[in-house]
Amino acid sequence: MGGAIGAVLRFLLSKHVQKLSGVEFPFGTLVVNLSSAFLIGFFFSYLVEGMNLKPSMRALLITGLLGGYSTYSTLFWEAYYMLINGELYRFLFYLSLSNLLGILFVWLGYSLGRVL
């Protein structure tokens, strides 16, 4: 159930952000992945550590919802597509931005959860 909800949320947000950006760069995927990174950090610190979330709810929210929501397979497909089309700088920028900001967003979410 969580995975189905996450997948629908991923699709809607990614398409909306991509439409708003108006460019070919995959901002929709980037926003979904960064928000997923933030949410997993937050969920672990606030819900799992702070509120001692039950394993069944942890599976629903983290494994299901966020597993269905995150799009790392899409990220790697888009990066690969850039690479095989000779877009080396876009490829490097996209992977660097996704990974470095992803770690930062996990930290931000985790930190917020600890504060709350």
N, CA, C and O atoms as a GROMACS GRO file, in nm:
protein
  464
    1MET      N    1   0.082  -0.117   0.000
    1MET     CA    2   0.000   0.000   0.000
    1MET      C    3   0.088   0.126   0.000
    1MET      O    4   0.062   0.220  -0.075
    2GLY      N    5   0.192   0.127   0.084
    2GLY     CA    6   0.282   0.242   0.089
    2GLY      C    7   0.353   0.264  -0.043
    2GLY      O    8   0.370   0.377  -0.088
    3GLY      N    9   0.396   0.155  -0.106
    3GLY     CA   10   0.465   0.165  -0.233
    3GLY      C   11   0.377   0.222  -0.343
    3GLY      O   12   0.422   0.300  -0.426
    4ALA      N   13   0.252   0.183  -0.344
    4ALA     CA   14   0.158   0.234  -0.444
    4ALA      C   15   0.136   0.384  -0.426
    4ALA      O   16   0.135   0.460  -0.523
    5ILE      N   17   0.118   0.425  -0.303
    5ILE     CA   18   0.099   0.568  -0.275
    5ILE      C   19   0.224   0.646  -0.312
    5ILE      O   20   0.216   0.753  -0.372
    6GLY      N   21   0.340   0.592  -0.275
    6GLY     CA   22   0.466   0.658  -0.307
    6GLY      C   23   0.488   0.673  -0.457
    6GLY      O   24   0.534   0.777  -0.503
    7ALA      N   25   0.454   0.570  -0.532
    7ALA     CA   26   0.471   0.575  -0.677
    7ALA      C   27   0.382   0.681  -0.741
    7ALA      O   28   0.424   0.751  -0.833
    8VAL      N   29   0.259   0.691  -0.693
    8VAL     CA   30   0.168   0.793  -0.746
    8VAL      C   31   0.219   0.933  -0.711
    8VAL      O   32   0.219   1.022  -0.795
    9LEU      N   33   0.263   0.951  -0.587
    9LEU     CA   34   0.318   1.081  -0.546
    9LEU      C   35   0.441   1.117  -0.630
    9LEU      O   36   0.457   1.232  -0.672
   10ARG      N   37   0.528   1.019  -0.653
   10ARG     CA   38   0.648   1.041  -0.735
   10ARG      C   39   0.609   1.088  -0.874
   10ARG      O   40   0.664   1.186  -0.925
   11PHE      N   41   0.517   1.019  -0.936
   11PHE     CA   42   0.475   1.053  -1.072
   11PHE      C   43   0.418   1.194  -1.078
   11PHE      O   44   0.457   1.273  -1.164
   12LEU      N   45   0.328   1.226  -0.986
   12LEU     CA   46   0.262   1.357  -0.988
   12LEU      C   47   0.361   1.471  -0.962
   12LEU      O   48   0.360   1.571  -1.034
   13LEU      N   49   0.444   1.456  -0.860
   13LEU     CA   50   0.539   1.562  -0.828
   13LEU      C   51   0.644   1.579  -0.938
   13LEU      O   52   0.674   1.692  -0.978
   14SER      N   53   0.698   1.470  -0.986
   14SER     CA   54   0.801   1.476  -1.089
   14SER      C   55   0.748   1.544  -1.215
   14SER      O   56   0.814   1.632  -1.271
   15LYS      N   57   0.631   1.505  -1.259
   15LYS     CA   58   0.572   1.565  -1.380
   15LYS      C   59   0.542   1.713  -1.358
   15LYS      O   60   0.563   1.794  -1.447
   16HIS      N   61   0.492   1.748  -1.240
   16HIS     CA   62   0.459   1.887  -1.211
   16HIS      C   63   0.585   1.975  -1.210
   16HIS      O   64   0.587   2.082  -1.271
   17VAL      N   65   0.687   1.930  -1.141
   17VAL     CA   66   0.812   2.006  -1.134
   17VAL      C   67   0.875   2.018  -1.273
   17VAL      O   68   0.923   2.124  -1.311
   18GLN      N   69   0.874   1.909  -1.347
   18GLN     CA   70   0.934   1.911  -1.481
   18GLN      C   71   0.860   2.009  -1.571
   18GLN      O   72   0.922   2.082  -1.648
   19LYS      N   73   0.729   2.011  -1.561
   19LYS     CA   74   0.649   2.105  -1.641
   19LYS      C   75   0.680   2.248  -1.601
   19LYS      O   76   0.693   2.335  -1.688
   20LEU      N   77   0.691   2.274  -1.471
   20LEU     CA   78   0.722   2.409  -1.424
   20LEU      C   79   0.860   2.456  -1.467
   20LEU      O   80   0.880   2.574  -1.496
   21SER      N   81   0.957   2.362  -1.472
   21SER     CA   82   1.093   2.401  -1.506
   21SER      C   83   1.104   2.445  -1.652
   21SER      O   84   1.180   2.537  -1.683
   22GLY      N   85   1.032   2.381  -1.739
   22GLY     CA   86   1.032   2.419  -1.880
   22GLY      C   87   1.161   2.390  -1.955
   22GLY      O   88   1.181   2.443  -2.064
   23VAL      N   89   1.247   2.307  -1.898
   23VAL     CA   90   1.373   2.272  -1.964
   23VAL      C   91   1.387   2.121  -1.972
   23VAL      O   92   1.312   2.047  -1.907
   24GLU      N   93   1.483   2.075  -2.051
   24GLU     CA   94   1.502   1.931  -2.067
   24GLU      C   95   1.579   1.867  -1.953
   24GLU      O   96   1.577   1.744  -1.940
   25PHE      N   97   1.645   1.945  -1.871
   25PHE     CA   98   1.719   1.890  -1.757
   25PHE      C   99   1.619   1.824  -1.662
   25PHE      O  100   1.513   1.882  -1.637
   26PRO      N  101   1.650   1.705  -1.608
   26PRO     CA  102   1.552   1.629  -1.528
   26PRO      C  103   1.532   1.682  -1.385
   26PRO      O  104   1.563   1.614  -1.288
   27PHE      N  105   1.480   1.805  -1.375
   27PHE     CA  106   1.456   1.864  -1.243
   27PHE      C  107   1.349   1.788  -1.166
   27PHE      O  108   1.356   1.781  -1.043
   28GLY      N  109   1.250   1.731  -1.234
   28GLY     CA  110   1.146   1.655  -1.164
   28GLY      C  111   1.204   1.538  -1.086
   28GLY      O  112   1.169   1.517  -0.970
   29THR      N  113   1.291   1.464  -1.149
   29THR     CA  114   1.356   1.350  -1.082
   29THR      C  115   1.444   1.400  -0.967
   29THR      O  116   1.446   1.340  -0.859
   30LEU      N  117   1.517   1.508  -0.992
   30LEU     CA  118   1.605   1.563  -0.888
   30LEU      C  119   1.526   1.604  -0.765
   30LEU      O  120   1.566   1.571  -0.653
   31VAL      N  121   1.415   1.674  -0.782
   31VAL     CA  122   1.334   1.719  -0.670
   31VAL      C  123   1.276   1.600  -0.593
   31VAL      O  124   1.276   1.600  -0.470
   32VAL      N  125   1.229   1.500  -0.664
   32VAL     CA  126   1.175   1.382  -0.597
   32VAL      C  127   1.284   1.311  -0.517
   32VAL      O  128   1.261   1.274  -0.402
   33ASN      N  129   1.401   1.293  -0.575
   33ASN     CA  130   1.509   1.224  -0.504
   33ASN      C  131   1.558   1.302  -0.383
   33ASN      O  132   1.587   1.244  -0.279
   34LEU      N  133   1.569   1.434  -0.396
   34LEU     CA  134   1.615   1.514  -0.282
   34LEU      C  135   1.510   1.518  -0.172
   34LEU      O  136   1.544   1.511  -0.054
   35SER      N  137   1.383   1.528  -0.208
   35SER     CA  138   1.280   1.526  -0.104
   35SER      C  139   1.272   1.388  -0.038
   35SER      O  140   1.244   1.378   0.081
   36SER      N  141   1.298   1.282  -0.115
   36SER     CA  142   1.302   1.147  -0.058
   36SER      C  143   1.418   1.133   0.040
   36SER      O  144   1.405   1.072   0.146
   37ALA      N  145   1.533   1.190   0.003
   37ALA     CA  146   1.649   1.186   0.092
   37ALA      C  147   1.618   1.259   0.223
   37ALA      O  148   1.650   1.210   0.331
   38PHE      N  149   1.555   1.375   0.212
   38PHE     CA  150   1.517   1.451   0.331
   38PHE      C  151   1.421   1.370   0.417
   38PHE      O  152   1.438   1.360   0.538
   39LEU      N  153   1.320   1.313   0.354
   39LEU     CA  154   1.218   1.239   0.428
   39LEU      C  155   1.273   1.115   0.496
   39LEU      O  156   1.231   1.084   0.608
   40ILE      N  157   1.365   1.045   0.433
   40ILE     CA  158   1.418   0.924   0.500
   40ILE      C  159   1.502   0.963   0.621
   40ILE      O  160   1.498   0.895   0.723
   41GLY      N  161   1.576   1.073   0.611
   41GLY     CA  162   1.650   1.121   0.728
   41GLY      C  163   1.555   1.161   0.839
   41GLY      O  164   1.576   1.127   0.956
   42PHE      N  165   1.451   1.234   0.802
   42PHE     CA  166   1.352   1.278   0.901
   42PHE      C  167   1.279   1.160   0.963
   42PHE      O  168   1.267   1.151   1.085
   43PHE      N  169   1.230   1.069   0.880
   43PHE     CA  170   1.157   0.953   0.931
   43PHE      C  171   1.241   0.872   1.029
   43PHE      O  172   1.191   0.830   1.133
   44PHE      N  173   1.368   0.849   0.996
   44PHE     CA  174   1.452   0.769   1.085
   44PHE      C  175   1.477   0.838   1.217
   44PHE      O  176   1.467   0.774   1.322
   45SER      N  177   1.510   0.967   1.215
   45SER     CA  178   1.541   1.032   1.342
   45SER      C  179   1.416   1.062   1.424
   45SER      O  180   1.416   1.039   1.545
   46TYR      N  181   1.312   1.111   1.361
   46TYR     CA  182   1.193   1.152   1.437
   46TYR      C  183   1.102   1.034   1.469
   46TYR      O  184   1.060   1.018   1.584
   47LEU      N  185   1.070   0.954   1.370
   47LEU     CA  186   0.974   0.846   1.390
   47LEU      C  187   1.036   0.719   1.446
   47LEU      O  188   0.981   0.659   1.539
   48VAL      N  189   1.148   0.676   1.389
   48VAL     CA  190   1.207   0.550   1.432
   48VAL      C  191   1.282   0.566   1.564
   48VAL      O  192   1.256   0.493   1.660
   49GLU      N  193   1.374   0.662   1.569
   49GLU     CA  194   1.451   0.680   1.693
   49GLU      C  195   1.374   0.757   1.800
   49GLU      O  196   1.376   0.719   1.917
   50GLY      N  197   1.305   0.864   1.760
   50GLY     CA  198   1.239   0.951   1.856
   50GLY      C  199   1.108   0.896   1.911
   50GLY      O  200   1.080   0.910   2.030
   51MET      N  201   1.030   0.832   1.826
   51MET     CA  202   0.898   0.784   1.869
   51MET      C  203   0.889   0.633   1.875
   51MET      O  204   0.783   0.577   1.904
   52ASN      N  205   1.002   0.566   1.848
   52ASN     CA  206   1.006   0.420   1.853
   52ASN      C  207   0.896   0.357   1.767
   52ASN      O  208   0.816   0.275   1.814
   53LEU      N  209   0.894   0.397   1.641
   53LEU     CA  210   0.794   0.351   1.545
   53LEU      C  211   0.792   0.198   1.536
   53LEU      O  212   0.897   0.134   1.531
   54LYS      N  213   0.673   0.142   1.534
   54LYS     CA  214   0.658  -0.003   1.523
   54LYS      C  215   0.714  -0.051   1.390
   54LYS      O  216   0.706   0.021   1.290
   55PRO      N  217   0.771  -0.173   1.385
   55PRO     CA  218   0.827  -0.225   1.260
   55PRO      C  219   0.728  -0.227   1.144
   55PRO      O  220   0.769  -0.203   1.030
   56SER      N  221   0.601  -0.253   1.170
   56SER     CA  222   0.504  -0.256   1.060
   56SER      C  223   0.484  -0.116   1.001
   56SER      O  224   0.470  -0.102   0.879
   57MET      N  225   0.481  -0.015   1.084
   57MET     CA  226   0.467   0.123   1.035
   57MET      C  227   0.596   0.170   0.967
   57MET      O  228   0.592   0.246   0.870
   58ARG      N  229   0.708   0.123   1.019
   58ARG     CA  230   0.837   0.155   0.955
   58ARG      C  231   0.840   0.097   0.814
   58ARG      O  232   0.883   0.163   0.720
   59ALA      N  233   0.795  -0.026   0.799
   59ALA     CA  234   0.791  -0.089   0.667
   59ALA      C  235   0.695  -0.014   0.574
   59ALA      O  236   0.726   0.007   0.457
   60LEU      N  237   0.582   0.028   0.625
   60LEU     CA  238   0.484   0.100   0.545
   60LEU      C  239   0.541   0.234   0.497
   60LEU      O  240   0.532   0.266   0.379
   61LEU      N  241   0.598   0.311   0.588
   61LEU     CA  242   0.645   0.446   0.554
   61LEU      C  243   0.779   0.449   0.483
   61LEU      O  244   0.794   0.518   0.382
   62ILE      N  245   0.877   0.375   0.535
   62ILE     CA  246   1.012   0.386   0.480
   62ILE      C  247   1.032   0.291   0.363
   62ILE      O  248   1.070   0.334   0.254
   63THR      N  249   1.007   0.164   0.383
   63THR     CA  250   1.026   0.068   0.275
   63THR      C  251   0.921   0.087   0.166
   63THR      O  252   0.954   0.089   0.048
   64GLY      N  253   0.795   0.099   0.206
   64GLY     CA  254   0.687   0.110   0.109
   64GLY      C  255   0.676   0.248   0.046
   64GLY      O  256   0.703   0.265  -0.073
   65LEU      N  257   0.637   0.346   0.126
   65LEU     CA  258   0.612   0.481   0.075
   65LEU      C  259   0.736   0.541   0.009
   65LEU      O  260   0.731   0.583  -0.107
   66LEU      N  261   0.847   0.546   0.082
   66LEU     CA  262   0.968   0.607   0.025
   66LEU      C  263   1.032   0.519  -0.081
   66LEU      O  264   1.094   0.571  -0.174
   67GLY      N  265   1.018   0.388  -0.069
   67GLY     CA  266   1.069   0.299  -0.174
   67GLY      C  267   0.996   0.320  -0.305
   67GLY      O  268   1.058   0.318  -0.412
   68GLY      N  269   0.865   0.340  -0.298
   68GLY     CA  270   0.787   0.368  -0.418
   68GLY      C  271   0.804   0.510  -0.467
   68GLY      O  272   0.787   0.538  -0.586
   69TYR      N  273   0.838   0.600  -0.376
   69TYR     CA  274   0.849   0.742  -0.408
   69TYR      C  275   0.982   0.778  -0.472
   69TYR      O  276   0.986   0.857  -0.567
   70SER      N  277   1.092   0.723  -0.423
   70SER     CA  278   1.223   0.762  -0.476
   70SER      C  279   1.243   0.707  -0.617
   70SER      O  280   1.182   0.608  -0.656
   71THR      N  281   1.330   0.774  -0.690
   71THR     CA  282   1.344   0.741  -0.832
   71THR      C  283   1.490   0.721  -0.871
   71THR      O  284   1.532   0.767  -0.978
   72TYR      N  285   1.566   0.655  -0.789
   72TYR     CA  286   1.708   0.642  -0.822
   72TYR      C  287   1.732   0.561  -0.948
   72TYR      O  288   1.833   0.583  -1.015
   73SER      N  289   1.645   0.470  -0.981
   73SER     CA  290   1.664   0.399  -1.108
   73SER      C  291   1.644   0.496  -1.224
   73SER      O  292   1.713   0.488  -1.326
   74THR      N  293   1.550   0.588  -1.211
   74THR     CA  294   1.529   0.690  -1.314
   74THR      C  295   1.649   0.782  -1.322
   74THR      O  296   1.692   0.817  -1.432
   75LEU      N  297   1.703   0.821  -1.209
   75LEU     CA  298   1.823   0.905  -1.207
   75LEU      C  299   1.934   0.841  -1.290
   75LEU      O  300   1.995   0.907  -1.373
   76PHE      N  301   1.959   0.715  -1.267
   76PHE     CA  302   2.069   0.649  -1.338
   76PHE      C  303   2.039   0.632  -1.486
   76PHE      O  304   2.130   0.638  -1.569
   77TRP      N  305   1.913   0.610  -1.521
   77TRP     CA  306   1.878   0.603  -1.663
   77TRP      C  307   1.901   0.738  -1.730
   77TRP      O  308   1.960   0.745  -1.838
   78GLU      N  309   1.855   0.844  -1.666
   78GLU     CA  310   1.872   0.978  -1.725
   78GLU      C  311   2.020   1.014  -1.737
   78GLU      O  312   2.062   1.072  -1.838
   79ALA      N  313   2.099   0.979  -1.635
   79ALA     CA  314   2.242   1.006  -1.641
   79ALA      C  315   2.308   0.925  -1.753
   79ALA      O  316   2.390   0.977  -1.828
   80TYR      N  317   2.272   0.799  -1.764
   80TYR     CA  318   2.327   0.715  -1.870
   80TYR      C  319   2.292   0.770  -2.007
   80TYR      O  320   2.375   0.774  -2.098
   81TYR      N  321   2.168   0.814  -2.022
   81TYR     CA  322   2.122   0.870  -2.149
   81TYR      C  323   2.202   0.995  -2.186
   81TYR      O  324   2.237   1.015  -2.302
   82MET      N  325   2.230   1.079  -2.087
   82MET     CA  326   2.314   1.198  -2.111
   82MET      C  327   2.452   1.155  -2.157
   82MET      O  328   2.509   1.213  -2.250
   83LEU      N  329   2.505   1.055  -2.092
   83LEU     CA  330   2.640   1.009  -2.123
   83LEU      C  331   2.649   0.952  -2.265
   83LEU      O  332   2.741   0.987  -2.339
   84ILE      N  333   2.556   0.866  -2.304
   84ILE     CA  334   2.564   0.807  -2.437
   84ILE      C  335   2.532   0.907  -2.548
   84ILE      O  336   2.562   0.883  -2.665
   85ASN      N  337   2.472   1.020  -2.510
   85ASN     CA  338   2.444   1.124  -2.607
   85ASN      C  339   2.551   1.234  -2.607
   85ASN      O  340   2.531   1.340  -2.665
   86GLY      N  341   2.663   1.206  -2.542
   86GLY     CA  342   2.776   1.298  -2.545
   86GLY      C  343   2.760   1.422  -2.459
   86GLY      O  344   2.833   1.520  -2.477
   87GLU      N  345   2.667   1.420  -2.366
   87GLU     CA  346   2.645   1.535  -2.278
   87GLU      C  347   2.723   1.516  -2.148
   87GLU      O  348   2.664   1.506  -2.041
   88LEU      N  349   2.854   1.512  -2.159
   88LEU     CA  350   2.940   1.480  -2.046
   88LEU      C  351   2.924   1.579  -1.931
   88LEU      O  352   2.915   1.537  -1.815
   89TYR      N  353   2.921   1.707  -1.959
   89TYR     CA  354   2.911   1.805  -1.850
   89TYR      C  355   2.775   1.800  -1.780
   89TYR      O  356   2.768   1.813  -1.658
   90ARG      N  357   2.668   1.781  -1.856
   90ARG     CA  358   2.537   1.765  -1.794
   90ARG      C  359   2.534   1.638  -1.710
   90ARG      O  360   2.479   1.638  -1.599
   91PHE      N  361   2.592   1.530  -1.761
   91PHE     CA  362   2.601   1.403  -1.689
   91PHE      C  363   2.673   1.422  -1.555
   91PHE      O  364   2.622   1.381  -1.451
   92LEU      N  365   2.790   1.484  -1.558
   92LEU     CA  366   2.868   1.505  -1.436
   92LEU      C  367   2.795   1.598  -1.338
   92LEU      O  368   2.794   1.574  -1.218
   93PHE      N  369   2.736   1.704  -1.390
   93PHE     CA  370   2.662   1.798  -1.306
   93PHE      C  371   2.544   1.730  -1.238
   93PHE      O  372   2.523   1.747  -1.118
   94TYR      N  373   2.469   1.654  -1.314
   94TYR     CA  374   2.350   1.586  -1.263
   94TYR      C  375   2.385   1.484  -1.155
   94TYR      O  376   2.322   1.482  -1.049
   95LEU      N  377   2.483   1.400  -1.181
   95LEU     CA  378   2.521   1.299  -1.081
   95LEU      C  379   2.580   1.364  -0.956
   95LEU      O  380   2.548   1.324  -0.844
   96SER      N  381   2.664   1.464  -0.975
   96SER     CA  382   2.724   1.533  -0.860
   96SER      C  383   2.617   1.601  -0.777
   96SER      O  384   2.613   1.586  -0.655
   97LEU      N  385   2.530   1.676  -0.844
   97LEU     CA  386   2.423   1.747  -0.774
   97LEU      C  387   2.332   1.650  -0.700
   97LEU      O  388   2.299   1.673  -0.584
   98SER      N  389   2.293   1.544  -0.765
   98SER     CA  390   2.202   1.446  -0.704
   98SER      C  391   2.264   1.381  -0.581
   98SER      O  392   2.199   1.368  -0.478
   99ASN      N  393   2.388   1.340  -0.591
   99ASN     CA  394   2.452   1.269  -0.480
   99ASN      C  395   2.492   1.360  -0.366
   99ASN      O  396   2.465   1.329  -0.250
  100LEU      N  397   2.556   1.471  -0.396
  100LEU     CA  398   2.599   1.561  -0.289
  100LEU      C  399   2.480   1.625  -0.218
  100LEU      O  400   2.476   1.630  -0.095
  101LEU      N  401   2.384   1.674  -0.294
  101LEU     CA  402   2.266   1.732  -0.231
  101LEU      C  403   2.182   1.625  -0.162
  101LEU      O  404   2.118   1.652  -0.061
  102GLY      N  405   2.182   1.502  -0.216
  102GLY     CA  406   2.109   1.393  -0.152
  102GLY      C  407   2.160   1.367  -0.011
  102GLY      O  408   2.081   1.350   0.082
  103ILE      N  409   2.291   1.364   0.006
  103ILE     CA  410   2.350   1.344   0.139
  103ILE      C  411   2.316   1.462   0.230
  103ILE      O  412   2.283   1.443   0.347
  104LEU      N  413   2.323   1.584   0.176
  104LEU     CA  414   2.288   1.703   0.254
  104LEU      C  415   2.143   1.697   0.298
  104LEU      O  416   2.112   1.732   0.412
  105PHE      N  417   2.053   1.655   0.210
  105PHE     CA  418   1.911   1.649   0.244
  105PHE      C  419   1.881   1.541   0.347
  105PHE      O  420   1.793   1.560   0.432
  106VAL      N  421   1.950   1.429   0.343
  106VAL     CA  422   1.934   1.328   0.448
  106VAL      C  423   1.974   1.389   0.583
  106VAL      O  424   1.903   1.373   0.682
  107TRP      N  425   2.087   1.458   0.584
  107TRP     CA  426   2.134   1.522   0.708
  107TRP      C  427   2.034   1.626   0.758
  107TRP      O  428   2.005   1.631   0.877
  108LEU      N  429   1.980   1.709   0.667
  108LEU     CA  430   1.881   1.811   0.707
  108LEU      C  431   1.756   1.746   0.766
  108LEU      O  432   1.707   1.790   0.870
  109GLY      N  433   1.705   1.642   0.701
  109GLY     CA  434   1.587   1.573   0.753
  109GLY      C  435   1.614   1.508   0.887
  109GLY      O  436   1.532   1.516   0.978
  110TYR      N  437   1.729   1.443   0.897
  110TYR     CA  438   1.766   1.377   1.023
  110TYR      C  439   1.780   1.480   1.134
  110TYR      O  440   1.733   1.458   1.246
  111SER      N  441   1.844   1.592   1.103
  111SER     CA  442   1.864   1.698   1.203
  111SER      C  443   1.731   1.757   1.248
  111SER      O  444   1.712   1.782   1.367
  112LEU      N  445   1.640   1.780   1.154
  112LEU     CA  446   1.509   1.834   1.191
  112LEU      C  447   1.434   1.735   1.281
  112LEU      O  448   1.373   1.774   1.380
  113GLY      N  449   1.440   1.609   1.246
  113GLY     CA  450   1.375   1.507   1.329
  113GLY      C  451   1.431   1.503   1.469
  113GLY      O  452   1.356   1.482   1.565
  114ARG      N  453   1.561   1.523   1.483
  114ARG     CA  454   1.624   1.523   1.616
  114ARG      C  455   1.579   1.644   1.698
  114ARG      O  456   1.559   1.634   1.820
  115VAL      N  457   1.564   1.758   1.631
  115VAL     CA  458   1.522   1.880   1.700
  115VAL      C  459   1.377   1.867   1.748
  115VAL      O  460   1.344   1.909   1.859
  116LEU      N  461   1.293   1.808   1.665
  116LEU     CA  462   1.152   1.793   1.701
  116LEU      C  463   1.134   1.684   1.807
  116LEU      O  464   1.022   1.657   1.850
   0.00000   0.00000   0.00000
